[in-house]
Amino acid sequence: MSLLRQGRSFVAVGVLQWLVDWSVMFALSRAGVSVAAANVAGRMAGALLGFWLNGNYTFAQDAGRPGWRQLGRYVLLWCTSTVFSTAGVSAIDALFGLRGAWLGKPLVDGALALGSFLASRHWVYR
């Protein structure tokens, strides 16, 4: 499958995944949950959706449907990116407050997206 087609699909899935992630983070943090915990919960919700959609649509023709091996790799990638995302969002929260964290989350997660695409294409869904 072409890099361009996979890239477009990954971006579309990523936008949907991110909307779920941000919505959960926003709702939980607004309800009083710490930004770090809310961010992890949001990323979990988005990750479940993203793994399924990317595995069954974006990268499916190259590797077939995702199995346990792909899930294990995805969990490792997710844990790594979640550490960086949570550290970034927490730092923004400490500097600029909760509203800053809500607004800064897209920048932090956007910075992680390219690495996530490359790791997904060449390692997770292989």
N, C-alpha and C positions, 0 to 999 in steps of 0.2 A: 504494500500500500504506500502511496506517495507521502512524502514528508509534509507537503502542503495540505493534503486532505486530513492527515492525522493531526496536524497542527490546528486546523480549523475546528475539527471535532473536539480536540482537547480544550481549546479555548471556550467553545460552547458549553461543554460539560463543566469546565472550570468555573464559568460564570454562574451557572445554576448551583453548583456545589458551594461556591463562595457565598451566594445569597442565603442558602440554608445555614451555612457556618456563621455568617455575620448576624443573621436574624436570631439565632439561638443565643449567641454571645450577647447581643444587645438586650434581648428579653431577660436573660438570667442576671446580667450585671445591673440592669435597671431595677430588678426585683431585690437586689442587695447581695447577690452572690459575688465573690471576689472576681476581679477581672481575669486573673490567671485561671481559676476554675471554670469560669464562664467561657473563656477562650478554648480550653481543652474540650469542654462539652460541645461547643459549636463545631470544632474541628472534627470531633467524632461523628456528629450527625452528617456533616458534609462528606466525610471520608467514606461512610457506608454507601452513600449515593454515588460518589465519584468512582469507587472501586467497581461497583456494579456496572455503571454506564460506560466507563472507559474499557473495562474488560469485555463487555458484550457488544460494544459499538466501535469505539475509537481504535483499539488495537486488536480486535477480534479476528480479523482475517489473517493476521500474521501468526497468531499463536493459538487460535481456537479460544474456547471459553476458559476463563481463569479457573485454576485449581488451587490446591493447597500450597504448592510451591509459590505461585504468584501472590497468594494471600500473605504468606510469610514475608516475602520481599516487600509487599505493599505496607505491611505493618511496620517493618523496620524503617522504610522511607517515611511513613507517616509519623512515627515516634521522633525521628530526627528533625523533620520539618516542624513538628509541633513544639519541640524544645526551643527552636529558633523563633518561631512565631510568638510563643508565649513570653519569651524573654523580651522580644521587641515590643509587644503590646503592653507588657507590664512596665517597661522602661518609659514608654510614652505616657502611661497612666501616672507614673510617679512624677514626671516632669510637667504634664499638662492637664492632668485630671481625667475623669471618666469620659467626658465629651471628646477630649483629645484622643483617648484610646479608641473610641468608636470611629472617629474620623481617620485615625492613623492605621487601623487594622488593614484597610485595602492596600496601603503602601507596603506594609510589612509582608502581607501574603502575596502581593504582586511580585515583590522581589524574589520570593521563593518559587514562583511558578515556572520559570524557565528551567531551573535545576530539576524540578519535579517532572516536567515534560521529558527531559532528556533521560532521567533515571527510569521513568515509566516505559519509554519507547525502547530503550536498549537493555534494560535489566528486569524490571518488575514483570512485564507481560511477555517475556520470552520463555 
